[in-house]
Amino acid sequence: MSEFPVPAAARLPVRKTYKLYLGGGFPRSESGRSYPVTSAEGEPLAHAALASRKDARDAVVAARRAFAPWAARTAYNRGQILYRVAEMMEGRRAQFVQETIDAEGLDTARAEEVVSAAVDRWVYYAGWTDKVTQVLGGTNPVSGPYDNRSVPEPTGVVAVLAPPKSPLLGLVSVIAPVIATGNTAVVVASEPHPLPAVTLAEALATSDLPGGVVNILTGRLAELAPPLASHADVNALDLAGAGERAAELEEAAATTLTRVLRPRPSTDWAAAPGLSRITPFLETKTVWHPVGI
């Protein structure tokens, strides 16, 4: 007698559920809502969790809780973890390629290039983790018996609005530089194409990244962005995917003196990023110390 008496044709496939990623876990929205996700050609793909304002607040709480331990890690260790994320993405390459094809309507060859660039972007920022201090910090010349040094430090919790038309490469390009230097992130994924973000969350969850360092929300930008922009415990706001709402969100952020990275008119997410997405989310601490004469 066969161990598997049920014919293969009679087996029902296990359909994937696309949930939020909060504090290292995968909850459904507290509201229980979801919304349909379609491919670039309009074909139904899945239902994604429709996050609420309460979910956004919970994500900020999780990010704040994770900030101090993450910032206290050595830069070398953070680099190891970011590199591990690249390894996890590489192991799920086929899934990322298919989701990129579905989301962006690309052919297979172009989707392979996008996934490769996303994986390489993690490696790129992993290499920067232990070099930022040397490049952006230093010893300052002073006229007196003092030693004066400036060092960059993470600013805290960063709310990130991911670019809607680049749901994988653009997403990685806005998350990796934020967490590389010790910040934590609350990310609003591409509203029309959230599935690559949820799959990325699964890679993050298996890459030694502590829970709460990255929190990913799927849902309506119009519902999630305003409470994050005005949240008193959000230290910085990346408006990469804000679109026409950028001005009003920047105004909301001003009420709590939140620093803002404005969106650019057009961004080539495949281009080498340099430090342009690292420096906006760093503070500079200057230390004066007396020295003997």
N, C-alpha and C positions, 0 to 999 in steps of 0.2 A: 504494500500500500504506500502510495506516495506521501511524503511529508507535507506536500502542498496540494491538497485535493481540489482546491478551487481553481478552475481554469483561468488562465491569464486574462482572457477576454472578459471574464466576469468581474474582475477586480476594479474597484473604483479608485481613481487616482487621488492622492492626497494633495489638495489644493493649498497653495501657500497663502497665509494671511499676512498682510502688510500692516504692521503696527508702529506705534511710536517708539522712540528709544530715549528713555528717561532714567537717569541715575544708574545706568548699567543694565536696566531691565527693559522688557518689551511689553508695556501695557497697551490696552486699547484706550481710546479717548475716554475721559471720565464721563463724557456725555453719551457715549455709546454710538456716536455718529460715524458714518463713513461716506465716501464719495467715489463715483466711478472714475476710473482712469482709462484713457484710450491711447492707442498708438498714434504716431504721426499721421497715419492714414485714416484715423478715426475708428479703428477696430477696437472693441472692448478688450481690456487686458486684465483688470482686477478692480477691487475696491480697496482704497487706502483709508486709514484712520483719519477722521476729520477732527483735528485738535481744536480745543476750545481755549478761551482766555485762562481758564483754571489750569489747563495743561501747561500753558506758557509760564504761569507763575510757579508751578511745580518744577518746571525745567530750570528756572532761575534759582530756586532753592537748592536743587541738586548741584548746579554748577557752582554756587557759592560754597557749599559744603565741600566740594572737591578741590576748590582753588588752593587753599593753603598747603595741603599735602602735595599737590601736583607741582606747585611753584617751588616747594622745598626739595624736590627731587634734583639730583645732579643733572646738568645739561647733557652729560654723556648718557645717562640712563633714559632721558626723554628721547634722545636720538635713537637709542636702541629700540624703543617702543615704536617710534614712527617708522623705523625700518621694518619692524615686525608687521605693521599694517600693510606695507608694500608686499611683504611675503604672503599675507593672507589674501590680498587682492589678486596676486598672481595665481594663487591656487584656485581662485574662482573666476578665472579669466573668461571662460566660456559663458558663464552666466552674465557677467558684466557686458560682454560683447553683444549678447542677444538683447539685453535690456537697453543698450545704447542704440542698437538698430531700431528697436520698437519706439524709443522715445524721440530720436532725432531723424529717423527715416534714412539712415546712412546705409551704404552697401557694406558688406562684411569687411573688406579691406580697410575702408576708412574707419569703421568702428574699432577694428583691431588697433589702429593708430591712436585713436582717442583713449582707449583703455591703457595702452602702453604709456601714453603721456601722463595719465592719471597715476599709474603705479610709480613712474619715474619722479613725479612731483613729490610723492612722499619721501623718496630717497633723497631728493634735492634738499628738502627742508630738514630731514634727519641730519644731513651733513652740516647744516647751519646752526644747530642747537648749541654746540660748544664753541662756536666762533663769533657769535653775535657780540659777546662782551668785549672781545679783543678789537672788533671792528668799530663798534659804537661807543665803547668806553675808553678810558685812558687816564693818564696822569696829567693834571693841569698845571701849567707854570704859574707860580705865585711869588710875590715879593715879600717874603717873610719866613720865619722858622716854622713852616707848616708843610705837611704833605697833603695835597689836594687831589682827590680821585673822583671820577664820575663813572658810574656803572648803570647799565640799563636793567630795569626790573619790569616784570609783567604788570599790566594795569588792573587785571581782575577778571570779571565776568564780561564777555563780549557777546552781544547779540548779533547774529549774522543772517542777513537775508540773501540766500543763495541765488545765483543767476538762473532765471527760469528756462533759458534756451540752451544751457550747457549743464544738464543735470548730473553729469558725472565729473568731467574734467574741471568745469567751473566750480562745482561743489568742493572737490578736493583742494582746488586752488585758493578757496577762501577759508577752509577749515584748518589745513595744515600749518600755515604761518601763524595763526592765532595760538594754537596749542604748543607750537614748537618752543616758544619762549616762556611757557609756564602759565599762560592764561587758560581759562576754561570757556566753553562755547555753548550757546543756545542757538541752534540753527533752524531756520525756516526753510525747508527744502523747496525745490521747484514745484509750484502748485500744479501745473498741468502734467508734469513728468516726475513724480516722486519715487518711483520704484527703485531706480539706482541708489537713491539716498538710503532707503531701508536696507538694501543689500549691503551697502557700505557699512551701515550700523552693525550688521551681523559680522562683518570682518573686524570692525573695531572691538566688538565684544569678545572676540577670540584672539586679541593681539596684545594682551597684558596692559591695555589702556585702562586705568582705574575708572570705575563707574562714576558718571557725573562730569567727567572732563569734557566729553562731547555729548550733547543732548539734541536729538533730531525730532523736529515736529513736522508733520505733513498736514496740509489743510489750506485754508484761505489766507492769502497774504493780508487782505483787508481786515481780517479778524484778528490775526496774530501780531502783526507788526506794530500797531499803535500801543498796545499794553507793554510790549517789550521796549519800545522807544522811550516811553515815559516812566519806566520802572525805576524806582529809586535805588535798587540794588544791582542795576546794570551799569557797568563802568564805561563801556564803549559800544559803538554801533557801527556795523559795516553795512552800508546801503547798496551793495553790489547789485542786488536784485529788486530794488525798490521801485524802479521805473518812474512813473509819473507821481508816485507818492513820496518821492524823496524829500521835497521841500517841506511838506507837512510833518513828516517824521523827524526831520532835522529840527524843526520848531518844537516838537514835542520833547525831543531829547534835551533841548536847551533848558527846559524847566528843572532838570536835575543836574545840569552841567555835565552831561554825558558827552564824551568826545565822540566825534563822528568822522567816519571815512566816507566821503561823498562818492557816488558812482561816477564813472567816466562815461563820456558819450558813447564810446565803443571800446570794447576790451577784447584783445586776442588772447584767449585763455591758453593757447598753445605756445605763446611766446615765453621766453625766459623771464621770470618775474623779478629777479634780483631781490632787493630788500623792501620793495615798495609796499608790500602787504605785511611786513614784519614791524617796521618802525612806527606805524600809527598806533600800535597797541602796546607801546613800551613807555614807561616813565624813566626819567633819569634821576638817580640818587647821587648827590655830591656829598662827599665826606671830607671834612677838614680834620687833620690830626697834627698836633704839635710834634716837632722833632727836636732832638738835642742839637745844640750848636757846638 
